[in-house]
Amino acid sequence: MLKLFLFIFIFLTFVDARGNQPNQYIWFPKHNMEQKSSWLNENLPCEDDLIAFDQQKLAVSYISGGLKSEGLLLPDNGVIFMDNYAIIGEKADWQCPKRSEKTEVFFQPRDSLPNIFDWKNWKINEKLNDGRPKLHCDRIPSELDEANFPIDSSFRAEVDAPLVVGKLNYSNQVSFRF
């Protein structure tokens, strides 16, 4: 009986010591214009290209600097966020110079509606979830953790069930404590 008690006591101490460490989770799916993953076939627009959005999908994007193009075919529904230094009509550092032939490029992020419960969408303490064996509850934020949504991005997220977190930072401006 004493051995069982000691085993349970040591086991609970170990679980308690490892399970109560709050982590900082950072949402990293971004729909920023300067990311290759936001463009069909990772084809970034050059300064003379025609930029097109999928007319049938809701588009959410973010422009942090300049954007120069021959034209911009906006979707029927969507939002383009621009930071204080965004200038439409000025070539961005990430854009290539003029091509020999104008091209139509499509803004089309890989996952237009990532799920908040998908562990692949979170960085833990600035590190990517590495896929090593862990419980699912240790791969997404919980009531002990801090969930951060960065200021330098735009995104949509599917939340199909409640998610309780200890602290929520949205765009480094608003912080909620639950």
The 8 nearest C-alpha neighbors of each residue, nearest first, counted from 0:
[[1, 3, 2, 4, 5, 6, 7, 8],
 [0, 2, 4, 3, 5, 6, 7, 8],
 [3, 1, 5, 0, 4, 6, 7, 8],
 [2, 4, 6, 0, 1, 5, 7, 8],
 [3, 5, 1, 7, 2, 6, 8, 0],
 [6, 4, 8, 2, 3, 7, 9, 1],
 [5, 7, 3, 9, 4, 8, 10, 2],
 [8, 6, 10, 4, 5, 9, 11, 3],
 [7, 9, 5, 11, 6, 10, 4, 12],
 [10, 8, 12, 6, 11, 7, 5, 13],
 [11, 9, 7, 13, 12, 8, 6, 14],
 [12, 10, 14, 8, 13, 9, 15, 7],
 [11, 13, 9, 15, 10, 14, 16, 8],
 [12, 14, 10, 16, 11, 15, 9, 17],
 [15, 13, 11, 17, 16, 12, 18, 10],
 [14, 16, 12, 18, 13, 17, 11, 19],
 [17, 15, 13, 14, 18, 12, 19, 20],
 [18, 16, 14, 15, 19, 20, 13, 12],
 [17, 19, 15, 14, 20, 16, 13, 21],
 [20, 18, 17, 15, 21, 16, 143, 14],
 [19, 21, 18, 17, 22, 16, 143, 144],
 [22, 20, 144, 143, 19, 23, 145, 18],
 [23, 21, 144, 124, 24, 145, 20, 123],
 [22, 24, 145, 124, 123, 144, 146, 25],
 [23, 25, 123, 146, 122, 121, 145, 147],
 [26, 24, 147, 122, 121, 146, 27, 148],
 [27, 25, 121, 148, 120, 147, 28, 122],
 [26, 28, 120, 29, 121, 25, 122, 148],
 [29, 27, 120, 26, 154, 30, 113, 121],
 [30, 28, 154, 31, 152, 153, 27, 37],
 [29, 31, 60, 153, 154, 37, 108, 32],
 [30, 32, 61, 60, 33, 29, 34, 152],
 [31, 33, 34, 62, 61, 37, 60, 30],
 [32, 34, 31, 93, 35, 62, 43, 37],
 [35, 33, 36, 37, 32, 31, 30, 38],
 [34, 36, 41, 37, 38, 43, 33, 42],
 [35, 37, 34, 41, 38, 108, 109, 39],
 [38, 36, 108, 35, 107, 34, 30, 106],
 [39, 37, 106, 41, 107, 36, 35, 42],
 [38, 40, 41, 107, 105, 42, 106, 37],
 [39, 41, 42, 38, 36, 35, 43, 105],
 [42, 40, 35, 38, 39, 36, 43, 37],
 [41, 43, 40, 38, 39, 44, 35, 104],
 [44, 42, 35, 41, 38, 45, 94, 104],
 [45, 43, 48, 104, 94, 42, 46, 95],
 [46, 44, 95, 94, 48, 96, 47, 97],
 [45, 47, 68, 67, 97, 96, 48, 90],
 [46, 48, 68, 69, 97, 45, 101, 49],
 [49, 47, 102, 101, 68, 69, 45, 103],
 [48, 50, 103, 70, 69, 68, 71, 102],
 [51, 49, 71, 104, 103, 105, 72, 70],
 [52, 50, 72, 105, 71, 104, 106, 49],
 [51, 53, 106, 74, 105, 73, 54, 72],
 [54, 52, 55, 56, 74, 51, 107, 105],
 [53, 55, 74, 56, 75, 52, 73, 76],
 [54, 56, 53, 57, 75, 74, 76, 52],
 [57, 55, 53, 54, 58, 76, 74, 75],
 [56, 58, 77, 76, 59, 55, 74, 75],
 [59, 57, 77, 56, 78, 60, 76, 74],
 [58, 60, 78, 77, 79, 154, 153, 30],
 [61, 59, 79, 30, 31, 153, 80, 78],
 [60, 62, 80, 31, 153, 79, 81, 152],
 [63, 61, 81, 64, 32, 85, 80, 31],
 [62, 64, 82, 85, 81, 61, 84, 65],
 [65, 63, 85, 84, 62, 91, 86, 66],
 [64, 66, 91, 86, 89, 85, 90, 87],
 [67, 65, 87, 90, 91, 89, 88, 86],
 [66, 68, 88, 90, 46, 89, 87, 65],
 [69, 67, 46, 47, 70, 48, 49, 66],
 [68, 70, 47, 49, 48, 67, 71, 46],
 [71, 69, 49, 68, 50, 72, 48, 47],
 [70, 72, 50, 73, 51, 49, 68, 69],
 [73, 71, 51, 50, 52, 70, 74, 49],
 [72, 74, 52, 71, 51, 75, 54, 76],
 [75, 73, 54, 76, 52, 53, 77, 72],
 [74, 76, 54, 73, 77, 55, 57, 56],
 [77, 75, 57, 74, 58, 56, 78, 54],
 [78, 76, 58, 57, 59, 74, 79, 75],
 [77, 79, 59, 58, 80, 60, 76, 57],
 [80, 78, 60, 61, 59, 81, 77, 62],
 [79, 81, 61, 60, 62, 78, 82, 153],
 [82, 80, 62, 85, 61, 63, 79, 83],
 [81, 83, 63, 85, 84, 62, 80, 64],
 [82, 84, 85, 81, 63, 64, 86, 62],
 [85, 83, 64, 82, 86, 63, 65, 81],
 [84, 86, 64, 65, 63, 82, 81, 83],
 [87, 85, 65, 89, 88, 64, 84, 66],
 [86, 88, 66, 65, 89, 67, 85, 90],
 [87, 89, 67, 66, 86, 90, 68, 65],
 [90, 88, 67, 65, 66, 87, 86, 91],
 [91, 89, 67, 66, 65, 46, 94, 88],
 [90, 92, 65, 66, 94, 93, 64, 89],
 [93, 91, 94, 90, 65, 95, 64, 33],
 [92, 94, 91, 33, 95, 43, 90, 34],
 [95, 93, 45, 91, 92, 44, 46, 90],
 [94, 96, 45, 46, 93, 97, 44, 43],
 [97, 95, 45, 46, 98, 94, 47, 90],
 [98, 96, 47, 46, 45, 95, 99, 48],
 [99, 97, 100, 101, 96, 45, 47, 102],
 [98, 100, 97, 101, 102, 47, 96, 48],
 [99, 101, 98, 102, 97, 48, 47, 103],
 [102, 100, 48, 47, 98, 99, 103, 49],
 [103, 101, 48, 104, 49, 100, 47, 98],
 [102, 104, 49, 48, 50, 105, 51, 101],
 [105, 103, 50, 44, 51, 102, 49, 106],
 [106, 104, 51, 39, 52, 107, 38, 50],
 [107, 105, 38, 52, 37, 51, 39, 108],
 [106, 108, 38, 39, 37, 105, 109, 52],
 [109, 107, 37, 110, 111, 38, 36, 30],
 [110, 108, 111, 107, 36, 37, 39, 38],
 [111, 109, 112, 108, 113, 28, 107, 37],
 [110, 112, 108, 109, 113, 155, 107, 58],
 [113, 111, 156, 110, 155, 157, 114, 154],
 [114, 112, 156, 110, 157, 111, 115, 155],
 [115, 113, 157, 116, 117, 156, 158, 112],
 [114, 116, 117, 158, 157, 156, 113, 120],
 [117, 115, 114, 118, 139, 158, 120, 162],
 [118, 116, 119, 114, 115, 120, 139, 113],
 [117, 119, 138, 120, 139, 121, 116, 128],
 [118, 120, 117, 121, 128, 127, 122, 138],
 [121, 119, 118, 27, 117, 26, 28, 122],
 [122, 120, 26, 25, 119, 118, 24, 27],
 [121, 123, 127, 25, 126, 24, 125, 128],
 [122, 124, 24, 126, 125, 23, 127, 121],
 [123, 125, 23, 126, 22, 24, 122, 25],
 [126, 124, 123, 122, 127, 25, 24, 23],
 [127, 125, 122, 123, 124, 128, 129, 121],
 [128, 126, 122, 129, 123, 125, 121, 119],
 [129, 127, 130, 122, 119, 126, 123, 121],
 [128, 130, 131, 127, 126, 119, 132, 122],
 [131, 129, 128, 132, 133, 119, 127, 118],
 [130, 132, 129, 133, 128, 134, 138, 135],
 [131, 133, 130, 134, 129, 135, 138, 137],
 [134, 132, 131, 135, 137, 138, 130, 136],
 [133, 135, 136, 137, 132, 138, 139, 131],
 [134, 136, 138, 137, 133, 139, 118, 116],
 [135, 137, 134, 138, 139, 141, 140, 133],
 [138, 136, 135, 134, 139, 133, 140, 141],
 [139, 137, 135, 118, 136, 140, 134, 128],
 [138, 140, 118, 137, 136, 116, 141, 121],
 [141, 139, 144, 24, 164, 146, 145, 138],
 [142, 140, 164, 144, 143, 163, 139, 165],
 [141, 143, 164, 165, 163, 144, 140, 166],
 [144, 142, 165, 21, 141, 164, 145, 19],
 [145, 143, 21, 22, 165, 141, 140, 142],
 [144, 146, 166, 23, 165, 167, 24, 22],
 [145, 147, 24, 167, 25, 23, 168, 140],
 [148, 146, 25, 168, 169, 24, 167, 149],
 [147, 149, 169, 26, 170, 25, 168, 150],
 [150, 148, 170, 151, 147, 152, 169, 171],
 [149, 151, 170, 152, 171, 148, 169, 153],
 [152, 150, 149, 153, 63, 170, 61, 82],
 [153, 151, 29, 150, 61, 31, 149, 154],
 [154, 152, 61, 60, 30, 29, 31, 59],
 [153, 155, 29, 30, 59, 156, 152, 28],
 [154, 156, 112, 157, 113, 59, 111, 153],
 [157, 155, 113, 112, 114, 115, 158, 154],
 [156, 158, 114, 113, 115, 112, 159, 155],
 [159, 157, 115, 160, 114, 156, 161, 116],
 [158, 160, 157, 161, 114, 115, 116, 162],
 [161, 159, 158, 162, 116, 157, 115, 163],
 [162, 160, 163, 159, 158, 164, 116, 115],
 [161, 163, 164, 160, 141, 158, 140, 142],
 [162, 164, 142, 141, 161, 165, 140, 177],
 [165, 163, 142, 141, 166, 144, 140, 143],
 [164, 166, 142, 143, 144, 145, 177, 176],
 [165, 167, 145, 176, 164, 175, 146, 144],
 [168, 166, 146, 175, 174, 145, 147, 169],
 [169, 167, 174, 147, 171, 173, 146, 148],
 [168, 170, 148, 171, 173, 147, 172, 167],
 [171, 169, 150, 149, 172, 148, 168, 173],
 [172, 170, 169, 168, 150, 173, 149, 174],
 [173, 171, 170, 169, 174, 168, 150, 149],
 [172, 174, 169, 168, 171, 175, 170, 167],
 [173, 175, 168, 167, 172, 176, 169, 166],
 [174, 176, 167, 166, 177, 173, 168, 165],
 [175, 177, 166, 165, 174, 167, 164, 168],
 [176, 165, 175, 166, 164, 163, 142, 167]]
